[in-house]
């Protein structure tokens, strides 16, 4: 096993450090990192991701979570149980949109019964510092559009670490979002 950065040279060879390794089959498992959308003002505020959230040693007074799927809902419940005010904003018409509608509705009812505020169809417009608070501006069909909070968690998905692997040299194509669903376009040589 070699732990280092590798890049494809062809569909059956990779370069690792100064060595080229060849094989009939090459399996890649590169993991991913939290997606940070290009919201206006994102560079002006301190935000949290699912990775950095694991390092905090405080309880947020008010946590706004951008994203209403599993990661956002889990952290929302945890921080609500810790005593934080929590607002979850989802750009879709319902939470955990990949699930059955009944599951989404039940999850929303449970969260709201715990005092978590939900914003659906939330179009995230901007983030900005306003004194010691973060102003989150949205357009949404349910819930008040703007929120002042102390912390923002971006929970909008993961981006695979595929940007510099030379996938094109191996005949591997990614979808338009460079997501982890890869299409293999190569034939054995």
C-alpha positions in Angstrom: 0.0 0.0 0.0 1.3 3.4 -0.9 -0.2 6.5 0.7 0.4 9.4 -1.5 -1.2 11.4 -4.3 -1.7 9.6 -7.6 -2.6 10.7 -11.1 -3.7 8.6 -14.0 -1.3 8.4 -16.9 -3.6 6.1 -18.9 -6.5 3.8 -18.3 -4.1 1.2 -16.8 -1.3 3.2 -15.3 -1.0 5.8 -12.5 1.9 7.9 -11.4 2.6 7.9 -7.7 5.5 10.1 -6.6 8.2 9.4 -9.2 7.0 5.9 -10.0 4.5 4.7 -12.6 2.4 1.7 -11.6 0.5 -0.5 -14.1 -2.5 -2.8 -13.5 -5.4 -4.4 -15.4 -7.7 -2.8 -12.9 -7.2 0.3 -10.9 -9.6 1.1 -8.1 -9.8 4.7 -6.8 -11.4 5.7 -3.5 -10.5 9.4 -3.1 -13.2 10.5 -0.7 -14.7 13.9 -0.7 -14.9 17.2 1.1 -17.8 19.5 2.1 -19.3 21.5 -0.8 -19.1 25.3 -0.3 -21.5 27.0 -2.6 -20.5 30.4 -4.1 -23.0 32.5 -2.1 -22.4 36.2 -2.1 -20.6 37.1 1.1 -19.4 33.5 1.8 -15.8 34.8 2.1 -16.8 37.4 4.6 -18.3 35.1 7.3 -16.9 32.3 9.3 -19.0 29.2 8.3 -18.9 25.6 9.5 -19.0 22.4 7.4 -19.7 18.9 8.5 -16.0 18.4 8.9 -15.2 21.6 10.9 -18.4 21.1 13.0 -16.7 18.1 14.6 -14.0 20.3 16.1 -16.2 23.0 17.8 -16.1 23.2 21.6 -19.0 25.5 22.1 -22.8 25.6 21.7 -24.0 28.0 19.1 -26.6 30.5 20.3 -28.4 30.3 16.9 -27.3 27.9 14.2 -28.6 28.3 10.7 -28.1 25.2 8.6 -28.0 25.5 4.8 -29.3 22.2 3.5 -32.2 20.0 4.6 -30.8 16.5 4.1 -29.3 14.0 6.4 -26.2 15.8 7.6 -28.1 19.1 8.2 -30.9 17.4 10.0 -28.6 15.4 12.2 -26.6 18.4 13.3 -29.8 20.4 13.7 -31.2 17.9 16.1 -27.9 17.6 18.1 -27.5 21.3 18.5 -31.2 21.8 19.4 -30.7 19.2 22.1 -27.7 21.1 23.3 -29.9 24.2 23.6 -29.2 26.1 20.4 -31.9 27.8 18.4 -31.8 26.1 15.0 -33.1 27.1 11.6 -32.8 24.7 8.7 -33.2 26.0 5.2 -33.7 23.7 2.3 -33.9 24.9 -1.3 -36.2 22.1 -2.3 -39.9 21.9 -1.6 -39.3 19.4 1.3 -36.7 18.0 3.6 -34.6 15.0 2.6 -36.0 15.2 -1.0 -34.7 11.8 -2.1 -36.9 10.1 0.4 -40.6 9.3 0.2 -42.8 12.3 0.8 -44.3 10.7 3.9 -40.8 10.3 5.4 -40.0 13.9 4.6 -43.3 15.1 6.2 -42.7 13.0 9.3 -39.2 14.3 9.7 -40.3 17.9 9.4 -43.1 17.4 12.0 -40.6 15.8 14.4 -38.1 18.6 13.9 -40.7 21.3 14.3 -42.0 19.7 17.5 -38.5 20.0 18.9 -38.6 23.8 18.2 -36.5 23.7 15.0 -37.5 26.3 12.4 -37.8 25.1 8.8 -37.5 27.2 5.7 -38.5 25.4 2.4 -37.9 26.5 -1.2 -35.2 28.7 0.2 -33.1 30.4 -2.4 -29.9 31.5 -0.6 -29.2 35.1 -1.6 -26.3 36.3 0.6 -24.4 36.1 3.9 -23.0 39.1 5.6 -21.6 40.1 9.0 -23.9 42.5 10.9 -22.1 43.5 14.2 -21.5 40.1 15.9 -24.2 38.2 14.0 -24.4 36.7 10.6 -27.2 38.0 8.4 -28.6 35.2 6.2 -30.8 36.5 3.4 -33.1 34.1 1.6 -36.2 34.0 -0.5 -38.5 31.2 0.6 -42.1 30.1 0.4 -42.3 28.9 4.0 -41.0 30.8 7.0 -39.5 34.3 7.4 -36.9 35.1 4.6 -34.1 36.6 6.7 -32.3 35.2 9.7 -29.8 36.7 12.1 -27.7 34.0 13.7 -24.4 33.4 15.4 -23.2 30.4 13.3 -23.8 29.0 9.8 -23.4 25.3 8.9 -23.1 24.5 5.2 -24.6 21.1 4.7 -25.4 21.0 1.0 -23.5 17.9 0.0 -20.0 16.6 -0.7 -17.7 17.1 -3.6 -15.5 14.2 -4.6 -11.7 14.7 -4.6 -11.4 14.1 -8.3 -10.3 17.5 -9.6 -6.6 16.6 -10.2 -6.5 12.9 -10.8 -6.1 13.0 -14.5 -9.4 11.1 -15.0 -9.6 12.2 -18.6 -6.3 10.3 -19.4 -7.9 7.2 -18.0 -11.1 7.6 -20.1 -13.2 8.4 -17.0 -15.8 11.1 -17.2 -17.7 12.7 -14.3 -21.1 14.3 -14.5 -21.6 18.1 -14.7 -21.2 18.5 -10.9 -18.1 16.3 -10.8 -20.0 14.1 -8.4 -18.9 10.7 -7.3 -21.1 8.9 -9.8 -18.5 8.2 -12.5 -19.0 6.9 -16.0 -16.3 4.7 -17.3 -15.6 5.4 -20.9 -12.5 3.3 -21.4 -11.9 -0.1 -23.0 -9.2 -2.4 -21.8 -6.0 -2.1 -23.9 
